[in-house]
Amino acid sequence: MLFFDYSITTLELPGETCLTFFITECQNRCADCHSPELWQPVGTKLNECFNPLIQLYRKKISGVCFLGESKNTAKEHAEFADLCQTARAFGLKTCFYSGRDCQIENWMFCFDFVKIGSYKKEYGPIIERMTNQRMYKISNGHYSDVTKLFWHEQNQF
């Protein structure tokens, strides 16, 4: 599995500071995609860089987030599971952004949080109450919708 870039982010998982990886070879091809560069088969092998980057940023982060699922194969699902296990060994939460219009799938239970749903301009991003996208918290084999964590009350006086 390849990644194009990484960043320290605070928006992908409310209340957490994440080392966020931008996974390439995205198959979704969403209209109005904000990262079409992630469609290409370019980048660095994630499994070769993951541990050194976790160790480098460990004191600055509370989670790891993966934006995209590459080709969505069984091999990549297993790689995600291994990366989650490594992250948890460091005491980090794990988050996955699918971008597909789907339900939580069995292989996704390796994550603590999963966001599903393609970006649809007419519904807006996950920070909008009308969004079609959903964030789920996974715990003990169950999941619950926590999308409202992204919604901030505006113009409260």
Secondary structure, 3 states (H helix, E strand, C coil): CEEEEEEEECCCCCCCCEEEEEECCCCCCCCCCCCHHHHCCCCEEHHHHHHHHHHHHHHHCCEEEEECCCCCCHHHHHHHHHHHHHHHHCCCEEEEECCCCCCCCHHHHHCCEEEECCCCCCCCCCCCCCCCCEEEEEECCEEEECHHHHCCCCCCC
